[in-house]
């Protein structure tokens, strides 16, 4: 393989990744020429490919009947996806039980979900509170028709920002009720958040049941120094950063980042029940230095504070290095990942920051949650990810876009092909995503006059990759049962790596010489337990045979 640092940059916009988004178990990417690709778990139509089939490699999503739609933004909720076109139109697909697609259930091709992108072609033209009922949103602002300029999704909720700086919400949204106070309601139609009327919403993020927005202090946006942080929704773990656990039906200022704060916020992300913010000091020197703040649920170390305590107020992640500038941050359900401009990547939270739930394939002394940031190496190339662009976290997987957008790495839960490397195995170190897709390469360069033999060879290659994935999974299970940790490429013995032959006697001897006393005891105990189990089975079988013989002889005597 080529060294990542010398990877050729083609300059082709069709293969340059400008954005990536991750849902519960699916991944989206956006190319420089406005195309969208998806892969991973296909159930509920979240891939937008017309079926519920899992995809192990990136596959292009089609919008409308032709190629006239150019996408400029993508986002993913748990089981649904959104795309923003350059004309301001919004396309939605996937699960719609709570209205997160912004269309009525009956309009979906398959009832509760849509397996293909649907055009969300109308927003509620509600009039502002206490205004003339005949005045629409557009007329009230006096600035012409609405055009969506940004989309965001999380959990079962969808959000968008229009060209007037107004925020819209639909899906499973926080709601003010006179009867029960705070509640979550299904909203099938995009509805404006009037609390920010007269201000500009610049960025927004949402978790399972909470929303965090960065809003201009005045009417217009004057830069990061001018932003105020608001939060609302479910606050059962302090994920709103307001110093308590009381739910909020409407936006409230996070005082740590109000207008008087010395910190300028430039990025926000939400996990299921925690929140992350990136800031730098207002009116700082020429050298930009980031501070990463986290708050909310901390049970799995997803706050990065070295403990499992939840936090009701924003606190800086002190174990991240000083004097670095973080360009991207994202949250999975219970893990967090941040990327610096120099290409350093840190991850923390559930199961070593992978987001994986502990299971039989990841056990032993190396398992456990990462309570503080762990540095992720661009294995096996080099420590840093060259020329990074963005990080995106799914429920239990992470995607890094680097090499100025021409290369991607993924790790974490690999089931249903969510890592995009052709396999369905969990991956504990970054591996290269198959990008651009093989078929697209051939279509563009070598398949203009292709024949059936080449397609057959490609199908055979996919079959072999599937078989290889099964074999690797089986080997990983065997490796875990013996050595107490998942299989990694570094575990391949030198004799097999260099010569293709495996001297098992010699390698066992080398392993025993290198192993410490504690590991040998563990190995001996594993062997004894296995042997005892075999003996128990043999003994039980022998007793059954003796009993059977006695019963038969007794019947003969009678």
Secondary structure, DSSP 8 states (H G I E B T S, - for coil): ---GGG------TTT-EEEEEE-SSEEEEEETTS-EEEEE--GGGTT-SSS---EEEEEEE--SSSS---EEEEEE-SSEEEEEETTS-EEEEEE-TTSTTSS-GGGSTTSSEEEEEEEE--------TTS-TT--HHHHHTS-S--EEEEEEETTEEEEEETTS-EEEEEEEEEEETTTEEEEEEEEEEEE-GGGTTS-EEEEEE-SSEEEEEEESSSS---GGGEEEEEEE--TTSTT-SSS---EEEEEE-GGGSTT-SEEEEEEEE-SSEEEEEEEETT--SS---EEEEEE--TTSTT-SSSS--EEEEEE-TTS-SS--EEEEEE-SSEEEEEETTS-EEEEEHHHHT-----TTS-STT-S-EEEEEEE-BTTTBSS-TT--EEEE-SSEEEEEEGGGTEEEEEE--GGGTTSSS--S-EEEEEE---S-HHHHIIIII-TT--HHHHHHHHHHHHHHHHHHHHHHHHHHHHHHHHSS---GGGS-HHHHHHS---HHHHHHHHHHHS-HHHHHHHHHHHHHHHHHHHHHHHHHHHHHHHHHHHHHHHHH-
